[in-house]
Amino acid sequence: MKRILKRFLPYIVEYKLYYLLVLVGVLLNVASTAGTAYIMKPMMDDMFIAREAKMMYIIPLSLIGIYALKSLGRYMQSVSMAYIGTHIVTRFREMLLEKIVLLDMAFLYLNRSGELMSRITNDVGRLQYFVANLLPELARESLSVAALIGYVIYLDYKLAFYALVVVPAVVYPLMFVAKKLKKYSHRSQEKNADLLSRLNEVFNNIEIIKINATENLELERFDEQNWQFFRINMKSVYVGELVSPFLEISGALGIAIIIYIGGSQVYAGEMTTGEFMAFLTAVGLVFKPLKNLGQIYSKIQDALAASERVFAILDIKNKIEDGSQELKEDIRRIEYKDVVLEYEGKNLLDGISLSIKKGEHIAVVGDSGGGKSTLVQLLLRYYDPKSGCICINDEDIRNFKLASLKSHISFVTQRIYIMHDTVAANVAYGYEKRDEKRVVQALKDASAWDFVEKMGGIDAMLEEGGVNLSGGQRQRIAIARAIYKHASLLLFDEATAALDNESEAKIQTALKKYTKDKISITIAHRLSTIKDADRILFLRNGKIIANGSFDELLQNSDAFKKLAGKFRQDS
């Protein structure tokens, strides 16, 4: 806990004023709690036994004052801590999302979206409860226990020893319970992330689930994880709920000892009834915050587990370091110099050397898993080579700032991303100010204007994932987005796969005109997509096994002849 509090310190130090209000509120609360015990002596001795008339007014008014101070203290404490907790957690959500979004693609590919969503929502929510609720409760109850124990010792230190002898006995069992709770909390949060991942997978693949009538299969898989989550949570409940009865019994034992020994002292005339009642009240009040501390300590374990998961993300170091130079000029030349990329002991790219100049259209073909997409993704710095380097305009790509580099690259991926926004916002994605004429022209160049016009124009709203578009329409929007960017390097990964031959021919004609003074690299599985390329790269097992024009490869490469024959069958 000390380590986690130390991690929180830089984030909470700026809330000095609010913490001062919290402290004042806690002190008012503690003072009023101690005052409740203190007032028992004059109430018993002076009001009931001595029957002093003025005490009929003083005691009730004092009681009202005590509880007014207590209420004011609680209000000051609660409002201030709620502000601190909510503000800090809002910042943590921003920090966490910023960290995740800026991490390299290798990390994002390896971690499920449901797991990452769980860190931002559930784990950060637990932090809020920790900062806004548990910390002030911990401070209040700790100070209450300290103040009341001090008052009990002041009244009768010998009797206090007998009353509080049970306190150390409860510490070890609480530590054991806390360790168990932290373990179960970790498992619970991991299982909750599994549930979110499962739900995310179901919703993202609902169409394929419906097509294959596998609803019951997916429900069974979800139910299995859901009930595992239930069982883990119940284990946490079984252990956590031991704290309260254990402390209740311990408290009862302490009070029983006091009644026996203190009662004997009253009978012997060594203590007045009022003193005994004040002592008994103070001890009774001690055990309430002590019980609360036990429960708080248990709940803190859940927050600590969540904190560790959140800080684990924040502590991850990005493998892709940003460069220091701005790429101001258009990309004129790309060179791969003996590039090797390794993943889990296997070379995804093995000694790639390649030079591409402005105006060239390069097609990349090959077997599945041969390294085609990886070759292209290196230009976006999704990964960095294990050895060798990639140069743009004769400068190592790693020297450029990432945002600057990507401003010169348009990438149309196999999976089309459509935002829940207007057509214009989707085409001009990433631009604060959009040029409507340029949007319309990009849509026309991508053969998308006809259907967009029928939808109501560029202000027509697209649903999340583009569910109100056909697959071909989604691809045309994505191509229009790439055209709108006016980048000097265009990367296409199966960009026309969902289009019919006529639509593809139109787009290819438009792209040919658009890319004549640019570099374009296309990953393709269609003969029509590659036959007009200036050069074709044939990749197999991370190596370029053939490089040349379509006609040259047909003449000189048996492997390409087989692939071209397969393309004809697939077209």
Secondary structure as UniProt FT lines:
FT   HELIX           2..12
FT   HELIX           13..15
FT   HELIX           16..38
FT   HELIX           40..42
FT   HELIX           43..49
FT   TURN            53..54
FT   HELIX           55..102
FT   HELIX           105..110
FT   HELIX           113..118
FT   HELIX           119..123
FT   HELIX           124..129
FT   HELIX           130..134
FT   HELIX           135..155
FT   HELIX           157..164
FT   TURN            165..166
FT   HELIX           167..204
FT   HELIX           206..211
FT   TURN            212..213
FT   HELIX           215..240
FT   TURN            241..242
FT   HELIX           243..267
FT   TURN            268..269
FT   HELIX           273..314
FT   STRAND          333..343
FT   TURN            344..345
FT   STRAND          346..357
FT   TURN            358..359
FT   STRAND          361..366
FT   TURN            368..369
FT   HELIX           372..377
FT   HELIX           378..380
FT   STRAND          387..392
FT   TURN            393..394
FT   STRAND          395..396
FT   HELIX           397..399
FT   HELIX           402..406
FT   TURN            407..408
FT   STRAND          409..412
FT   HELIX           423..427
FT   TURN            428..430
FT   HELIX           436..445
FT   TURN            446..447
FT   HELIX           449..455
FT   TURN            458..459
FT   HELIX           464..466
FT   TURN            467..468
FT   HELIX           471..484
FT   TURN            485..486
FT   STRAND          489..493
FT   TURN            495..498
FT   HELIX           501..514
FT   TURN            515..517
FT   STRAND          519..523
FT   HELIX           527..530
FT   TURN            531..532
FT   STRAND          535..540
FT   TURN            541..542
FT   STRAND          543..548
FT   HELIX           550..556
FT   HELIX           558..570
//
